[in-house]
Amino acid sequence: MLVLKQQTAVRSVTSESLLLVMSLTSRMLGRANSRSLSAILFVHKSVPLPNIISCTFANKVINSPPFHSQFRALASSDSGPSCWKCGAKERRSFFFCQQCDALQEPGSNYNYFKLLGVNQTFDIDNQELSKKFRHLQSVLHPDKFSNASESEQSYSADLSSLVNKAFRTLLDPLERGLYLLSLAGHEIPEGNTSFNKAFLLEIMELNEELESISSISELKEFQTRNKMTVEIILRKVSDAFGSGDYTSAKAALMEMKYYATLDGKIREKEMSIETL
């Protein structure tokens, strides 16, 4: 039950003003998403009333907001332009206009973690990531906008592609680590070969060993050893990011790039043996 408590002098509230309060409260609840059922919302200076009205929701089940509302915020740090459809300015590069719900043009500075609604960390929950990805794609997929305007159809295709790219980047440990480095301003330059000779010699010997393998059983054993090495490096990367040691994280990820390349060669080798 909605209980309205007037906090200053008693003054009548017109039905029109009350509807405005309820409308505004509903929009606020849409943004809150996971509030307690006993949440108290205070509406300040948003209603043309001389008093501050507090709206208390006591033990009332609140209907979920529109399914796309949770994706309206935190996708980008840049302020977006006015809505192309209604001209409203109440948005910060959200997917949808807060006034008319029109899908908006993609921003230019999306953070993949915020885009997909997961914590910005190396030790990501792949199940949560996949769940958020599927949910977001169900909101932005071009099929949802087949009857919409040409602008929204184009924006939907662009955003859907962006979400796919973000998902692939965060799902792959190597790409996720490199992306985290880039967010922190510690990119690894292309073609970087700043390794000691012992490591490079080890990689060369592993490649030669792979070339000499002629059976699936030998290849599986080699692949198992490579995976174990990658797991050890992943733990090093995780510890480095966890302690904010970007130098160590960069060094470990550089090593991991070589073993990832080796893993790709293992897959190619497996295909070539199976076709013999």
C-alpha positions in Angstrom: 0.0 0.0 0.0 1.3 3.4 -1.0 1.4 5.7 2.0 2.0 9.4 1.4 3.5 11.3 4.4 3.6 15.0 4.2 6.7 16.3 6.0 5.8 20.0 6.4 2.6 22.0 6.9 -0.5 20.2 6.0 -1.5 21.1 2.4 -3.9 19.5 0.0 -2.4 17.5 -2.9 -4.3 17.6 -6.2 -5.0 14.5 -8.1 -2.9 15.8 -11.0 0.2 16.3 -8.7 -0.3 13.0 -7.1 -0.3 11.2 -10.5 2.9 13.1 -11.3 4.5 11.9 -8.0 3.5 8.3 -8.7 4.8 8.5 -12.3 8.1 9.9 -11.1 8.4 7.3 -8.4 7.7 4.5 -10.9 10.5 5.8 -13.1 12.9 5.9 -10.1 12.0 2.3 -9.2 12.7 1.3 -12.8 16.3 2.6 -12.3 16.7 1.1 -8.9 15.8 -2.5 -10.1 16.9 -4.4 -7.0 15.5 -2.2 -4.1 14.2 -3.7 -0.9 10.5 -4.1 -0.7 10.6 -1.7 2.3 12.6 1.0 0.4 11.7 4.6 1.1 12.0 7.0 -1.8 12.3 10.7 -1.3 11.3 13.0 -4.2 13.1 16.3 -4.1 12.2 19.3 -6.2 10.9 17.2 -9.0 7.2 17.8 -8.3 5.6 21.2 -8.5 4.6 21.1 -4.8 5.9 23.4 -2.0 6.6 20.5 0.2 8.8 17.4 0.1 6.8 14.2 -0.2 8.1 10.9 1.0 6.6 7.7 -0.6 6.9 4.6 1.5 6.4 1.2 -0.1 5.6 -1.3 2.7 5.6 -5.0 1.9 4.4 -4.5 -1.6 5.5 -6.5 -4.6 6.7 -4.1 -7.2 6.4 -5.1 -10.9 9.7 -5.4 -12.7 10.7 -2.4 -14.9 10.7 -2.8 -18.7 13.2 -5.5 -19.7 15.6 -3.0 -21.3 15.7 -0.5 -18.5 18.6 -2.1 -16.6 20.8 -1.5 -19.6 20.3 2.2 -19.8 23.1 3.2 -17.5 26.8 2.7 -17.0 27.6 1.6 -20.5 29.8 4.6 -21.3 31.5 7.4 -19.5 30.8 9.9 -22.2 27.7 12.1 -22.2 25.7 11.4 -25.3 23.9 13.8 -27.6 20.2 14.6 -27.4 17.7 11.9 -28.5 17.5 11.8 -32.3 13.7 11.2 -32.0 12.3 13.4 -29.3 15.2 15.7 -28.5 15.3 14.8 -24.8 18.6 15.2 -23.0 18.0 12.8 -20.1 20.6 10.3 -21.2 24.3 9.5 -20.8 25.0 7.4 -23.9 22.2 5.0 -22.8 20.9 2.5 -25.3 17.4 3.9 -25.0 16.0 7.4 -24.6 14.6 7.9 -21.1 11.6 9.8 -22.5 10.5 8.0 -25.7 12.4 4.7 -25.4 13.9 5.1 -28.9 17.1 3.1 -29.4 20.1 5.5 -29.6 23.2 5.7 -31.7 26.1 3.7 -30.2 28.6 5.7 -28.2 32.3 5.8 -29.0 33.9 4.9 -25.6 32.1 1.9 -24.2 33.7 -0.1 -21.4 33.1 -3.8 -22.2 32.7 -4.8 -18.6 30.1 -2.1 -18.0 28.5 -2.8 -21.3 27.9 -6.4 -20.3 27.2 -5.6 -16.6 30.0 -7.6 -15.0 32.7 -6.7 -12.6 35.9 -5.2 -14.1 38.2 -8.0 -13.0 40.4 -10.7 -14.6 38.7 -13.4 -12.5 35.4 -13.2 -14.3 32.5 -15.5 -13.9 32.0 -17.0 -17.3 28.5 -18.2 -16.5 27.4 -14.8 -15.4 29.1 -13.2 -18.5 27.2 -15.6 -20.8 23.9 -14.9 -19.1 24.3 -11.2 -19.3 25.4 -11.5 -23.0 22.3 -13.5 -23.9 20.0 -11.1 -22.1 21.6 -8.1 -23.7 21.4 -9.6 -27.1 17.7 -10.4 -26.6 17.2 -6.7 -26.1 19.4 -5.3 -28.9 19.2 -8.0 -31.6 18.2 -6.6 -35.0 15.2 -8.9 -35.1 13.7 -6.9 -32.3 13.7 -3.8 -34.5 12.5 -5.2 -37.8 9.5 -2.9 -37.8 11.3 0.1 -36.3 12.7 3.1 -38.0 15.8 2.8 -40.3 17.9 4.6 -37.7 17.0 2.2 -34.9 17.5 -0.8 -37.3 21.0 0.5 -38.0 21.8 1.3 -34.4 20.6 -2.2 -33.4 22.9 -3.9 -35.8 25.8 -1.8 -34.6 25.1 -2.4 -31.0 24.6 -6.1 -31.5 27.9 -6.3 -33.2 29.5 -4.3 -30.4 28.1 -6.6 -27.7 29.4 -9.7 -29.6 32.9 -8.2 -29.7 32.7 -7.3 -26.0 31.6 -10.8 -25.2 34.3 -12.5 -27.2 37.0 -10.2 -25.7 36.0 -10.9 -22.1 35.3 -14.6 -22.6 38.9 -15.3 -23.8 41.4 -15.0 -20.8 44.2 -13.7 -23.0 42.1 -11.0 -24.7 40.5 -10.1 -21.4 43.9 -9.6 -19.8 45.1 -7.5 -22.7 41.9 -5.4 -22.6 42.4 -4.8 -18.8 45.9 -3.7 -19.6 44.7 -1.2 -22.2 42.1 0.2 -19.8 45.0 0.8 -17.4 47.2 2.4 -20.1 49.6 -0.5 -20.2 49.2 -1.9 -23.7 51.6 -4.4 -25.2 53.0 -3.0 -28.4 52.5 -5.2 -31.5 55.5 -7.3 -32.4 57.0 -7.0 -28.9 59.8 -9.5 -28.5 61.4 -8.4 -25.3 62.0 -11.9 -23.9 65.2 -13.5 -22.6 66.9 -16.0 -24.9 66.1 -18.9 -22.7 62.3 -18.4 -23.1 62.5 -17.9 -26.8 64.6 -21.0 -27.1 62.0 -23.0 -25.1 59.3 -21.8 -27.5 61.4 -22.8 -30.5 62.0 -26.3 -29.1 58.3 -26.7 -28.4 57.4 -25.8 -32.0 60.0 -28.3 -33.3 58.6 -31.0 -31.1 55.1 -30.3 -32.3 56.3 -30.5 -35.9 57.7 -34.0 -35.3 54.5 -35.4 -33.8 52.8 -37.9 -36.1 50.1 -39.5 -33.9 47.0 -38.3 -32.1 48.1 -39.9 -28.8 51.4 -38.0 -28.9 49.5 -34.8 -29.8 47.1 -35.2 -26.9 50.0 -35.6 -24.5 51.7 -32.5 -25.9 48.4 -30.6 -25.7 47.9 -31.5 -22.1 51.3 -30.2 -21.2 50.6 -27.0 -23.0 47.3 -26.5 -21.2 49.0 -27.1 -17.8 51.6 -24.4 -18.6 48.8 -22.0 -19.6 47.0 -22.7 -16.3 50.1 -21.7 -14.4 50.4 -18.5 -16.4 46.8 -17.7 -15.8 47.3 -17.9 -12.1 50.2 -15.5 -12.4 48.1 -13.1 -14.4 45.3 -13.3 -11.9 47.6 -12.7 -8.9 49.2 -9.8 -10.7 45.9 -8.0 -11.5 44.7 -8.8 -8.1 47.6 -6.9 -6.5 47.6 -4.1 -9.1 51.0 -5.2 -10.5 50.5 -4.3 -14.1 54.2 -4.9 -15.0 54.0 -8.6 -13.9 50.6 -8.9 -15.6 52.0 -7.6 -18.8 55.0 -10.0 -18.7 52.8 -13.0 -18.0 50.4 -12.1 -20.8 53.2 -11.7 -23.2 54.3 -15.3 -22.4 50.7 -16.4 -22.7 50.5 -15.1 -26.2 53.2 -17.5 -27.3 51.4 -20.5 -25.7 48.1 -19.4 -27.2 49.7 -19.4 -30.6 51.1 -22.8 -29.9 47.6 -24.0 -29.0 46.4 -22.8 -32.4 49.1 -24.8 -34.1 48.1 -27.9 -32.0 44.6 -27.7 -33.4 45.8 -27.3 -36.9 48.1 -30.3 -36.4 45.2 -32.4 -35.1 43.2 -31.7 -38.2 46.1 -32.6 -40.5 46.6 -35.9 -38.7 42.9 -36.8 -38.8 42.8 -36.2 -42.6 45.7 -38.7 -43.2 
